[in-house]
Amino acid sequence: MKQLSQKQWIGLLIIATMIVAYFSLEIIYHNRVYPGVKLGNIKVSGLNKAELDIILNNKISNFEKNGLTFYYQGNKTIIQPKTLSFDPDLSHSLIDFNFKKTSLKAINWGREGNLKDKINQRLIALFQGKTIILSYNLKEEEIIKLLRENYNNLEFPAQNAELEIIINDTKRQINIRPEKLGKVIKYENALDQLKFNLDNLRDENITLKDRTNYPIIYKEETVNLDAKIAEILNKTPLTLSSANKQWQINEYLLATWLTLKKINNNIKIDLNEEKISDYLQDEIAPNIDRKPVKAEFTIEDDKVTSFQIAEKGMKLIIDSNIEKIIEELLQTNEKNIPLIVSEIAYQTSNNLDLGIKEVIGTGHSNFSGSSASRRTNIEVGAETLNGMLIKPGQEFSLVESLGDIDAQAGYLPELVIKGNETIAEYGGGLCQIGTTVFRTALATGLPITDRRNHSYRVSYYEPAGTDATIYDPTPDFKFINDTSNYIMIQYRIENNDIYFDFWGTSDNRIASTTYPTIYNITAPPSTKYIETDTLAPKKIKCTERAHNGADAFFDYTVTYPETNEKIAEIKEKRFYSHYVPWQEVCLIGKEKASTSTEIIIENKPETEISSE
């Protein structure tokens, strides 16, 4: 037998040492974080998942307790990670933390992939270090919006040189007001710093910086404009018409629409689209717009037997008319401009031909305990959807279908707490619509393409895991009509119960859902009291009570029957929901002598909802 050389012995010794080291690490760090791994700036080597969860939970609790602190020129703003309201549909998280996913990343580093990948990951952590960043979902646009609202009086955009036309009985006087430099805050930089803090679990204040904002149009560039201005104004009186109605635009009004615009480094005369839009909306649209009349139908023995044809509505198309008015004024000599009006109809053909024959799915929810304003909003939202048709193959968007959520549509506002302020906001009660339509789509056996649960468990939507939240523009609720016929939406309100019925033609598919499994229950933070000037001294008004956090899931199964075109098929999907522990927040009327802004009082433990 050939004797091994010294070099070979050394090689074997190194291999043996590596094998021993590998298996030693396997034993010592079984279900624990490998050496060199950090969570943000925290060393977590040797910790198990439960210990990681405690660290992360404490860090996230600090974020939620202290809020996100921003400074600009000595002015302090605190943004809470949660927006709270007296209507649960308007309460939502600005930051959704996922500490369980984060701790799992730390535990799994060095344990994923093949053997080579695992060894490589462990060596990287050991010799270079590996930082696991916090997993979270940040609503960036809303945070920037809140910052703008707090600092809008401390920044001012640049002002372009502006056209000023003064008209009296004898002459026109044309002036150009000079431009002004502006100053705007660099919100995107602040957002980058916030992300860095969150990634690295740093609870640090953020200082906002600003920059000079320069105008686009300078007075010295505005030359030889008088002739073009006179040419446009001489077209007055201008007539806008629709059917047998007319509106005259005189010289004085048209002069207020004229503005300066920079095109290819040249200053031209243009029209202010916003001012034209305001005029069309305020003066003309109310005389033209008319809602369509919905189709009426008769139901006998759970079948639709007869229909009444719907009446078409009318709608002034604002954007198209703005373009047309500008084109006519700047490029032609036409003084009579017919307005663009669109016809609106709920349906354009007989519903019996569309395959709307029977109820193919029904969803239900209960809104007992709702305020009068919330009940109004539920009914307005349901009425908006009533009679709506969904084409075969169409993806239905609930946010898009509801349209504008404002006073003009009939909605009532509710108070929302943002930081230490309360503001009125529309949309309370509409998640009752979202949840009920979600349950209807499930009962019908339709594919769900977009659904998000509420940030916390809401009593109106028990059992947990079967809710769907909506908030314009996101989150939305969407599904696809994968039947061969149209689906028509109908609703019923019976006392405190709302039902949505989907009418169509049954293809004998069978849909079923399991009862939700609820787990990982965690206690809520203490009640938070905020002093306010909006209430009488010592008077208290609280949001919905505190709620335990939890996770939930249920299974959704749709069985499609065999037909001449396709074989029988079963489709399954599991819907997961994560609910954060939700703090009760109370406004308390400020006393005159009080200087405190916030009081924390320990709340009683929540009595858990019976479904668990």
C-alpha positions as CSV (number, residue, x, y, z in Angstrom):
1,M,0.0,0.0,0.0
2,K,1.4,3.4,-1.1
3,Q,2.1,5.7,1.8
4,L,0.5,9.2,1.8
5,S,2.8,12.2,1.4
6,Q,2.9,14.9,4.0
7,K,1.0,17.3,1.7
8,Q,-1.8,14.7,1.3
9,W,-1.9,14.2,5.1
10,I,-2.3,17.9,5.6
11,G,-5.1,18.0,2.9
12,L,-6.9,15.2,4.6
13,L,-6.6,16.9,8.0
14,I,-8.0,20.1,6.6
15,I,-11.0,18.2,5.1
16,A,-11.5,16.4,8.3
17,T,-11.4,19.6,10.3
18,M,-13.9,21.2,7.9
19,I,-16.3,18.2,8.3
20,V,-16.0,18.3,12.1
21,A,-16.5,22.1,12.1
22,Y,-19.5,21.8,9.7
23,F,-21.3,19.2,11.9
24,S,-20.3,21.0,15.1
25,L,-22.0,24.1,13.8
26,E,-25.0,22.0,12.9
27,I,-25.3,20.7,16.4
28,I,-24.4,24.0,18.3
29,Y,-26.6,26.2,16.0
30,H,-29.5,23.8,15.5
31,N,-32.6,26.0,14.9
32,R,-30.4,29.0,15.8
33,V,-28.9,31.9,13.9
34,Y,-25.4,31.3,12.5
35,P,-22.4,33.4,13.5
36,G,-22.0,36.8,11.8
37,V,-25.7,37.4,11.2
38,K,-27.3,40.7,12.3
39,L,-30.8,42.2,12.4
40,G,-30.1,45.7,11.3
41,N,-27.4,46.8,13.8
42,I,-28.2,44.1,16.3
43,K,-26.0,41.0,16.6
44,V,-28.3,37.9,16.8
45,S,-25.8,35.0,16.5
46,G,-27.0,31.9,18.5
47,L,-30.6,33.1,19.0
48,N,-33.6,31.0,18.2
49,K,-36.7,32.2,16.4
50,A,-38.7,32.9,19.6
51,E,-35.8,35.1,20.9
52,L,-35.6,36.9,17.5
53,D,-39.4,37.5,17.6
54,I,-39.1,39.1,21.0
55,I,-36.3,41.5,19.9
56,L,-38.2,42.4,16.7
57,N,-41.5,42.8,18.5
58,N,-39.9,45.2,21.0
59,K,-38.3,47.3,18.2
60,I,-41.5,47.5,16.3
61,S,-43.4,48.4,19.4
62,N,-41.0,51.3,19.9
63,F,-41.7,52.5,16.3
64,E,-45.5,52.2,16.9
65,K,-45.3,53.9,20.3
66,N,-43.0,56.8,19.5
67,G,-44.1,57.3,15.9
68,L,-41.9,58.6,13.1
69,T,-40.4,62.0,14.0
70,F,-39.5,64.5,11.4
71,Y,-37.9,68.0,11.8
72,Y,-37.8,70.9,9.4
73,Q,-36.4,74.3,10.6
74,G,-37.1,73.4,14.2
75,N,-40.7,72.3,13.4
76,K,-41.5,68.8,14.7
77,T,-43.9,66.4,13.1
78,I,-44.8,63.0,14.4
79,I,-46.4,60.5,12.0
80,Q,-47.9,57.5,13.6
81,P,-47.5,54.2,11.7
82,K,-51.3,53.7,12.0
83,T,-54.0,56.1,10.8
84,L,-56.9,55.7,13.2
85,S,-60.6,56.6,12.8
86,F,-63.9,56.3,14.6
87,D,-65.0,54.2,11.7
88,P,-62.9,51.0,11.3
89,D,-63.0,51.1,7.5
90,L,-60.9,54.3,7.6
91,S,-58.3,52.9,10.0
92,H,-55.3,51.5,8.3
93,S,-51.5,51.1,8.7
94,L,-49.0,53.3,7.0
95,I,-46.4,50.7,7.7
96,D,-47.2,47.0,7.9
97,F,-44.3,45.3,9.8
98,N,-43.7,41.6,9.3
99,F,-41.3,40.6,12.1
100,K,-42.1,36.9,11.7
101,K,-40.9,37.0,8.1
102,T,-37.8,38.9,9.2
103,S,-36.8,36.5,11.9
104,L,-37.4,33.6,9.5
105,K,-34.9,35.2,7.1
106,A,-32.3,35.3,9.9
107,I,-32.9,31.7,10.9
108,N,-32.8,30.5,7.3
109,W,-29.5,32.2,6.4
110,G,-27.1,29.4,5.8
111,R,-29.8,26.8,5.5
112,E,-31.2,27.4,2.0
113,G,-30.1,25.9,-1.3
114,N,-27.7,23.0,-1.9
115,L,-24.7,22.1,0.4
116,K,-22.4,24.4,-1.5
117,D,-24.9,27.3,-1.2
118,K,-25.3,26.7,2.5
119,I,-21.5,26.6,3.2
120,N,-21.0,29.8,1.1
121,Q,-23.7,31.6,3.0
122,R,-22.2,30.6,6.4
123,L,-18.7,31.7,5.3
124,I,-20.1,35.1,4.1
125,A,-21.8,35.6,7.5
126,L,-18.7,34.5,9.4
127,F,-16.0,36.6,7.6
128,Q,-18.0,39.4,6.0
129,G,-21.1,39.6,8.1
130,K,-24.7,39.4,6.9
131,T,-27.3,42.0,7.8
132,I,-31.0,41.0,7.6
133,I,-33.2,44.0,7.0
134,L,-36.7,44.4,8.5
135,S,-39.5,43.2,6.2
136,Y,-42.3,45.8,5.9
137,N,-44.7,47.4,3.5
138,L,-44.5,51.2,3.4
139,K,-47.3,53.5,2.0
140,E,-44.8,56.0,0.6
141,E,-47.3,58.4,-1.1
142,E,-49.5,58.7,2.0
143,I,-46.5,59.5,4.2
144,I,-45.3,62.2,1.8
145,K,-48.8,63.6,1.6
146,L,-48.9,63.8,5.5
147,L,-45.5,65.6,5.5
148,R,-46.7,68.1,2.9
149,E,-49.8,68.8,4.9
150,N,-47.7,69.6,8.0
151,Y,-45.1,71.7,6.2
152,N,-47.0,73.3,3.4
153,N,-46.9,76.7,5.1
154,L,-43.1,76.5,5.3
155,E,-42.4,75.9,1.6
156,F,-43.4,77.8,-1.5
157,P,-43.0,76.7,-5.1
158,A,-41.4,79.0,-7.6
159,Q,-43.8,81.4,-9.4
160,N,-43.6,81.8,-13.1
161,A,-43.9,85.1,-14.8
162,E,-47.6,85.6,-15.1
163,L,-49.9,87.3,-17.6
164,E,-52.2,90.0,-16.3
165,I,-54.9,91.5,-18.5
166,I,-57.0,94.5,-17.4
167,I,-60.0,95.3,-19.6
168,N,-62.0,98.5,-19.3
169,D,-64.5,100.3,-21.5
170,T,-61.8,101.9,-23.7
171,K,-58.8,99.7,-23.8
172,R,-56.9,96.6,-22.8
173,Q,-53.9,96.8,-20.6
174,I,-51.4,93.8,-20.7
175,N,-48.9,93.4,-17.9
176,I,-46.4,90.7,-17.1
177,R,-45.8,90.0,-13.4
178,P,-42.2,89.0,-12.7
179,E,-41.2,85.5,-11.7
180,K,-40.2,84.5,-8.1
181,L,-37.8,81.8,-6.9
182,G,-39.3,79.1,-4.6
183,K,-38.2,76.7,-1.9
184,V,-39.4,73.1,-1.6
185,I,-38.7,70.3,0.8
186,K,-36.9,67.2,-0.5
187,Y,-39.5,64.7,0.8
188,E,-38.0,61.8,-1.3
189,N,-34.7,62.2,0.6
190,A,-36.6,62.0,3.9
191,L,-38.4,58.9,2.7
192,D,-35.0,57.3,1.8
193,Q,-33.7,58.1,5.3
194,L,-36.9,56.6,6.8
195,K,-36.3,53.4,4.8
196,F,-32.7,53.3,6.0
197,N,-33.9,53.6,9.6
198,L,-36.5,50.9,9.3
199,D,-34.1,48.6,7.4
200,N,-31.6,48.9,10.2
201,L,-34.1,49.0,13.1
202,R,-33.0,52.6,14.0
203,D,-35.5,54.7,15.9
204,E,-33.9,58.0,14.9
205,N,-35.3,61.5,14.1
206,I,-35.2,62.6,10.4
207,T,-34.3,66.1,9.4
208,L,-35.8,67.4,6.2
209,K,-33.8,69.4,3.8
210,D,-34.9,71.8,1.1
211,R,-33.8,73.0,-2.3
212,T,-34.3,76.1,-4.4
213,N,-37.2,75.8,-6.8
214,Y,-36.7,77.7,-10.1
215,P,-39.4,79.0,-12.3
216,I,-39.9,77.9,-15.9
217,I,-41.0,81.2,-17.4
218,Y,-39.1,84.4,-16.9
219,K,-40.4,87.9,-17.6
220,E,-37.5,88.7,-19.9
221,E,-38.6,85.9,-22.2
222,T,-42.1,87.3,-22.8
223,V,-42.0,89.5,-25.9
224,N,-44.3,90.2,-28.8
225,L,-47.4,88.6,-27.2
226,D,-49.9,91.5,-27.5
227,A,-51.0,90.6,-31.1
228,K,-51.8,87.0,-30.2
229,I,-53.7,88.0,-27.1
230,A,-55.8,90.5,-29.1
231,E,-56.5,87.8,-31.8
232,I,-57.9,85.4,-29.2
233,L,-59.9,88.0,-27.3
234,N,-61.4,89.3,-30.5
235,K,-63.2,86.0,-31.0
236,T,-65.6,86.8,-28.2
237,P,-68.4,86.4,-27.6
238,L,-67.8,82.7,-27.9
239,T,-70.7,80.3,-27.7
240,L,-70.6,76.8,-26.2
241,S,-73.7,74.7,-27.0
242,S,-75.3,71.4,-26.3
243,A,-78.7,70.4,-27.7
244,N,-80.9,73.5,-27.3
245,K,-78.7,75.1,-24.5
246,Q,-76.1,77.8,-25.0
247,W,-73.5,79.5,-22.8
248,Q,-71.6,82.6,-23.9
249,I,-68.0,83.3,-23.1
250,N,-67.3,87.1,-23.0
251,E,-64.1,89.0,-23.3
252,Y,-63.7,89.5,-19.5
253,L,-64.1,85.7,-18.7
254,L,-61.8,84.6,-21.6
255,A,-59.1,87.0,-20.4
256,T,-58.9,85.1,-17.1
257,W,-58.4,81.8,-19.0
258,L,-55.3,83.1,-20.9
259,T,-51.9,82.1,-19.5
260,L,-48.2,81.7,-20.6
261,K,-46.7,78.5,-21.7
262,K,-43.1,77.5,-22.6
263,I,-42.8,75.4,-25.8
264,N,-39.3,74.6,-27.2
265,N,-37.8,77.5,-25.2
266,N,-40.3,79.9,-26.7
267,I,-43.1,81.6,-24.6
268,K,-46.5,81.2,-26.2
269,I,-50.1,82.2,-25.2
270,D,-52.1,79.3,-24.0
271,L,-55.3,78.6,-22.0
272,N,-55.4,77.6,-18.3
273,E,-57.0,74.1,-18.3
274,E,-57.8,74.2,-14.6
275,K,-59.9,77.4,-15.0
276,I,-61.7,76.0,-18.0
277,S,-62.4,72.8,-16.1
278,D,-63.8,74.8,-13.2
279,Y,-66.1,76.7,-15.5
280,L,-67.4,73.5,-17.2
281,Q,-67.9,71.8,-13.9
282,D,-69.6,74.6,-12.1
283,E,-71.6,76.4,-14.8
284,I,-72.4,73.8,-17.5
285,A,-72.2,70.2,-16.2
286,P,-75.1,70.7,-13.7
287,N,-77.3,71.6,-16.7
288,I,-76.3,68.6,-18.8
289,D,-75.4,65.7,-16.5
290,R,-78.2,63.2,-15.9
291,K,-78.0,59.8,-14.2
292,P,-79.2,56.8,-16.2
293,V,-82.4,55.1,-15.0
294,K,-81.7,51.5,-14.0
295,A,-83.5,48.6,-15.5
296,E,-86.4,47.2,-13.4
297,F,-87.1,43.5,-13.5
298,T,-89.6,41.0,-12.0
299,I,-88.5,37.9,-10.1
300,E,-90.8,34.8,-9.9
301,D,-89.7,31.5,-8.4
302,D,-86.1,32.8,-8.1
303,K,-86.1,33.5,-11.8
304,V,-85.9,36.8,-13.7
305,T,-89.0,36.9,-15.9
306,S,-89.4,40.4,-17.3
307,F,-87.4,43.6,-17.7
308,Q,-88.0,47.3,-18.2
309,I,-85.5,48.9,-20.6
310,A,-83.2,51.4,-18.9
311,E,-83.1,55.1,-19.7
312,K,-79.8,56.6,-20.9
313,G,-78.1,59.2,-18.9
314,M,-75.9,62.1,-20.1
315,K,-72.4,63.2,-19.0
316,L,-70.4,66.3,-20.0
317,I,-66.9,65.0,-20.9
318,I,-64.7,67.6,-19.2
319,D,-61.3,66.6,-20.5
320,S,-62.3,66.2,-24.1
321,N,-64.2,69.6,-24.0
322,I,-61.1,71.3,-22.6
323,E,-59.0,70.0,-25.5
324,K,-61.6,71.1,-28.0
325,I,-62.1,74.6,-26.6
326,I,-58.3,75.2,-26.6
327,E,-57.9,73.9,-30.1
328,E,-60.8,76.1,-31.5
329,L,-59.5,79.2,-29.7
330,L,-55.9,78.9,-30.7
331,Q,-56.1,77.4,-34.1
332,T,-59.4,78.3,-35.8
333,N,-61.8,81.3,-36.1
334,E,-64.8,79.2,-35.0
335,K,-67.0,81.1,-32.5
336,N,-69.6,78.4,-31.9
337,I,-68.3,75.2,-30.2
338,P,-70.6,72.2,-29.8
339,L,-69.8,70.5,-26.5
340,I,-68.9,66.8,-26.3
341,V,-71.6,64.9,-24.3
342,S,-71.6,61.1,-23.7
343,E,-74.6,58.9,-23.3
344,I,-74.6,56.6,-20.3
345,A,-76.7,53.4,-19.9
346,Y,-76.6,50.6,-17.4
347,Q,-77.4,48.1,-20.2
348,T,-77.7,48.3,-24.0
349,S,-79.5,45.0,-24.7
350,N,-82.1,42.7,-23.2
351,N,-80.8,41.1,-20.0
352,L,-82.4,37.8,-21.0
353,D,-80.1,37.7,-24.0
354,L,-77.2,38.3,-21.7
355,G,-77.9,35.1,-19.7
356,I,-79.1,36.7,-16.5
357,K,-81.7,34.2,-15.4
358,E,-81.0,33.2,-11.8
359,V,-79.0,33.9,-8.6
360,I,-75.6,32.2,-8.9
361,G,-74.1,33.4,-5.6
362,T,-75.0,35.3,-2.5
363,G,-72.8,37.0,0.2
364,H,-73.8,38.4,3.5
365,S,-72.5,40.5,6.4
366,N,-73.9,42.2,9.4
367,F,-73.4,45.9,10.4
368,S,-75.1,46.0,13.8
369,G,-73.9,48.9,15.9
370,S,-73.1,51.1,12.9
371,S,-73.5,54.8,13.2
372,A,-76.1,56.7,11.1
373,S,-73.4,58.0,8.8
374,R,-71.9,54.6,8.3
375,R,-75.3,53.1,7.5
376,T,-75.9,55.9,4.9
377,N,-72.5,55.2,3.3
378,I,-73.2,51.5,3.1
379,E,-76.5,52.1,1.3
380,V,-75.0,54.7,-1.0
381,G,-72.2,52.3,-2.0
382,A,-74.5,49.4,-2.5
383,E,-76.9,51.5,-4.6
384,T,-73.9,52.5,-6.8
385,L,-73.3,48.8,-7.6
386,N,-76.9,47.8,-7.9
387,G,-77.7,46.7,-11.5
388,M,-74.1,46.8,-12.6
389,L,-73.2,44.3,-15.4
390,I,-69.9,42.4,-15.5
391,K,-69.0,41.0,-19.0
392,P,-67.7,37.4,-19.4
393,G,-64.0,37.5,-19.0
394,Q,-64.0,41.0,-17.4
395,E,-62.0,41.7,-14.3
396,F,-64.2,43.6,-11.8
397,S,-62.6,46.4,-9.8
398,L,-64.6,47.5,-6.7
399,V,-62.7,50.8,-6.2
400,E,-63.2,51.7,-9.9
401,S,-66.9,50.7,-9.8
402,L,-67.7,52.8,-6.8
403,G,-66.3,55.9,-8.4
404,D,-65.8,59.1,-6.5
405,I,-66.2,58.8,-2.7
406,D,-67.3,62.3,-1.7
407,A,-70.2,64.5,-0.5
408,Q,-71.5,65.0,-4.1
409,A,-72.0,61.2,-4.4
410,G,-74.0,61.2,-1.2
411,Y,-71.4,60.0,1.3
412,L,-71.0,61.3,4.8
413,P,-67.6,62.0,6.5
414,E,-66.1,60.5,9.7
415,L,-63.3,61.7,11.9
416,V,-59.8,60.3,11.2
417,I,-56.9,60.7,13.7
418,K,-53.6,61.5,12.1
419,G,-50.9,62.2,14.6
420,N,-52.5,64.6,17.1
421,E,-55.0,66.0,14.6
422,T,-58.5,64.9,13.6
423,I,-59.7,65.5,10.1
424,A,-62.9,64.6,8.2
425,E,-62.6,61.8,5.6
426,Y,-65.0,60.0,3.4
427,G,-65.3,56.3,2.8
428,G,-66.5,54.9,6.2
429,G,-68.6,51.8,5.8
430,L,-67.4,50.9,2.3
431,C,-65.3,48.0,3.6
432,Q,-68.7,46.5,4.5
433,I,-69.4,46.6,0.7
434,G,-65.9,45.1,0.0
435,T,-66.3,42.3,2.5
436,T,-69.8,41.4,1.3
437,V,-68.9,41.4,-2.4
438,F,-65.8,39.3,-1.5
439,R,-68.0,36.7,0.2
440,T,-70.4,36.8,-2.8
441,A,-67.6,36.2,-5.3
442,L,-66.5,33.2,-3.2
443,A,-70.0,31.8,-3.0
444,T,-70.3,32.2,-6.8
445,G,-67.0,30.4,-7.3
446,L,-65.2,33.2,-9.1
447,P,-61.4,33.7,-9.3
448,I,-60.2,36.4,-6.8
449,T,-57.4,38.4,-8.3
450,D,-56.8,41.1,-5.6
451,R,-57.9,41.1,-2.0
452,R,-56.3,42.4,1.2
453,N,-57.6,42.0,4.8
454,H,-58.0,44.8,7.2
455,S,-55.0,45.9,9.3
456,Y,-56.8,44.7,12.4
457,R,-59.8,42.5,13.3
458,V,-63.1,44.4,12.9
459,S,-66.2,43.1,14.7
460,Y,-68.4,43.8,11.6
461,Y,-66.4,41.3,9.6
462,E,-66.1,38.2,11.8
463,P,-65.2,35.5,11.4
464,A,-61.6,36.7,11.0
465,G,-60.0,36.1,7.7
466,T,-63.2,36.5,5.5
467,D,-63.0,40.3,5.1
468,A,-61.7,42.5,2.3
469,T,-60.6,46.1,2.8
470,I,-60.7,48.8,0.1
471,Y,-59.3,52.4,0.1
472,D,-59.1,54.6,-2.9
473,P,-56.8,54.1,-4.9
474,T,-55.4,51.0,-3.1
475,P,-56.0,48.5,-1.8
476,D,-58.7,47.3,-4.2
477,F,-60.8,44.2,-4.4
478,K,-61.0,42.4,-7.8
479,F,-62.3,39.2,-9.3
480,I,-62.9,37.8,-12.8
481,N,-66.2,36.8,-14.3
482,D,-65.0,33.5,-15.8
483,T,-68.6,32.3,-16.5
484,S,-69.9,32.3,-20.1
485,N,-72.5,34.9,-19.4
486,Y,-72.9,38.4,-17.9
487,I,-73.2,38.8,-14.2
488,M,-75.6,41.4,-12.7
489,I,-75.1,42.8,-9.2
490,Q,-78.1,43.2,-6.9
491,Y,-78.2,44.1,-3.2
492,R,-80.7,43.8,-0.3
493,I,-80.6,45.4,3.1
494,E,-82.7,43.7,5.8
495,N,-82.5,45.4,9.2
496,N,-78.7,45.2,10.0
497,D,-77.9,42.7,7.3
498,I,-76.7,43.4,3.8
499,Y,-76.7,40.8,1.0
500,F,-75.3,40.9,-2.5
501,D,-76.7,38.6,-5.1
502,F,-74.9,37.8,-8.3
503,W,-77.4,37.0,-11.1
504,G,-76.3,35.1,-14.2
505,T,-76.6,31.5,-15.5
506,S,-75.4,28.6,-13.4
507,D,-72.8,26.3,-15.0
508,N,-73.2,23.9,-12.0
509,R,-69.8,24.7,-10.5
510,I,-69.6,24.1,-6.8
511,A,-67.8,26.5,-4.5
512,S,-66.9,25.9,-0.9
513,T,-64.9,27.5,1.9
514,T,-63.6,26.1,5.1
515,Y,-64.2,27.9,8.4
516,P,-61.2,30.1,9.2
517,T,-58.3,28.8,11.4
518,I,-57.2,31.6,13.8
519,Y,-53.8,31.5,15.5
520,N,-50.9,33.6,16.7
521,I,-53.1,35.7,19.0
522,T,-51.2,38.7,20.5
523,A,-52.3,41.3,23.0
524,P,-52.9,45.0,21.9
525,P,-50.9,48.0,23.3
526,S,-52.3,50.2,26.1
527,T,-55.0,52.7,25.3
528,K,-53.7,56.0,24.0
529,Y,-55.3,59.3,25.0
530,I,-54.7,62.4,22.9
531,E,-55.8,65.9,24.0
532,T,-57.7,67.9,21.5
533,D,-59.5,71.2,21.1
534,T,-62.3,69.6,19.1
535,L,-64.1,68.3,22.2
536,A,-65.4,70.0,25.3
537,P,-63.0,69.8,28.3
538,K,-62.6,66.3,29.7
539,K,-65.1,64.9,27.2
540,I,-63.8,61.6,25.7
541,K,-64.4,60.0,22.3
542,C,-62.7,56.7,21.5
543,T,-62.1,54.7,18.3
544,E,-63.2,51.1,18.2
545,R,-61.9,49.2,21.2
546,A,-58.5,47.6,21.3
547,H,-58.2,44.3,19.4
548,N,-55.8,41.3,19.7
549,G,-53.5,40.7,16.8
550,A,-53.9,37.3,15.0
551,D,-53.3,35.3,11.9
552,A,-56.0,33.5,10.0
553,F,-56.5,31.4,6.9
554,F,-59.2,29.5,5.1
555,D,-59.3,27.2,2.0
556,Y,-61.4,28.0,-1.1
557,T,-62.3,25.2,-3.5
558,V,-64.2,25.5,-6.8
559,T,-65.2,22.3,-8.6
560,Y,-66.0,22.7,-12.3
561,P,-68.3,20.1,-13.9
562,E,-67.3,18.1,-17.0
563,T,-68.7,19.6,-20.3
564,N,-68.4,18.9,-24.0
565,E,-65.6,21.4,-24.1
566,K,-63.5,20.5,-21.0
567,I,-63.0,17.8,-18.4
568,A,-64.0,18.2,-14.8
569,E,-61.6,20.4,-12.8
570,I,-60.9,21.4,-9.2
571,K,-59.2,24.7,-8.3
572,E,-58.0,25.4,-4.7
573,K,-56.6,28.5,-3.0
574,R,-55.7,29.4,0.5
575,F,-56.4,32.9,1.7
576,Y,-54.1,34.2,4.5
577,S,-54.8,37.2,6.7
578,H,-52.5,38.9,9.2
579,Y,-54.0,41.3,11.8
580,V,-51.8,43.5,13.9
581,P,-52.6,44.2,17.6
582,W,-54.7,47.3,17.4
583,Q,-54.6,50.1,20.0
584,E,-57.7,51.9,21.2
585,V,-57.1,55.7,20.8
586,C,-59.3,58.2,22.6
587,L,-59.6,61.9,22.1
588,I,-60.0,63.9,25.4
589,G,-61.1,67.5,25.5
590,K,-58.2,69.7,26.5
591,E,-58.5,71.7,29.7
592,K,-57.5,75.3,29.4
593,A,-54.5,75.1,31.8
594,S,-53.2,71.8,30.3
595,T,-50.0,71.7,28.4
596,S,-49.7,67.9,28.0
597,T,-50.3,66.5,24.6
598,E,-50.5,62.8,25.3
599,I,-51.5,60.5,28.2
600,I,-51.0,56.7,28.3
601,I,-53.4,54.7,30.5
602,E,-53.2,50.9,30.8
603,N,-56.2,49.3,29.2
604,K,-58.1,46.2,30.4
605,P,-57.3,43.0,28.5
606,E,-59.5,42.5,25.5
607,T,-62.3,40.0,25.8
608,E,-61.6,37.8,22.8
609,I,-64.3,37.5,20.1
610,S,-66.2,34.2,20.5
611,S,-65.3,32.9,17.1
612,E,-61.9,31.8,18.5
